[in-house]
Amino acid sequence: MLTDMSGVTIKETRHLVLPLQTVLDAVVDYDRRNHGALLNGEALQAEFVLGSARDQGLDVAVRSPSGQDAVIEWRHLNTDDLSRAIISYCRARRIPLPLAAQKSLSITGEGAALAMEITTSLSRRVTVDTDLSGQPLRYARGYEPHAITPSSRSEVAV
């Protein structure tokens, strides 16, 4: 029963696992929006890097934008760079992400896993017995809070 609800704490954990192509799309989109902040060139090939926490990330083969002497070099993007790109990508596509949540990114066998964790505390529900003027609440007959019963799916009211 909701009237007996005291302070409640809810811990929500959400995981988004993004495959390589989606992560690469996020990086390219972020790079385009920020005028080459990550890649500064055309992405040709990408692969996830597994290993220790500081080595995890994405290696991308990038062709430099210079004219005829196009140089291809590998750039390593760490999880911080990927996190910024993925969060920007999700916001641009209106994928809801809790703003106040702790976010962390790790590379797994399935792809990049964005974990979000937030704890919410709900206070005790306050019962209201008086209106704004201080007078006791009065209800019309049949509309008292204790008189309202949920209708079943088999009942039809016309």
Secondary structure by P-SEA (a helix, b strand, c coil): ccccccbbbbbbbbbbbbcaaaaaaaaaaaaaaaccccccccccbbbbbbcccccbbbbbbcccccccbbbbbbbbbcaaaaaaaaaaaaaaaccccccccbbbbbbccccbbbbbbbbbbbccbbbbcccccccccccccccccccbbbbccccccc
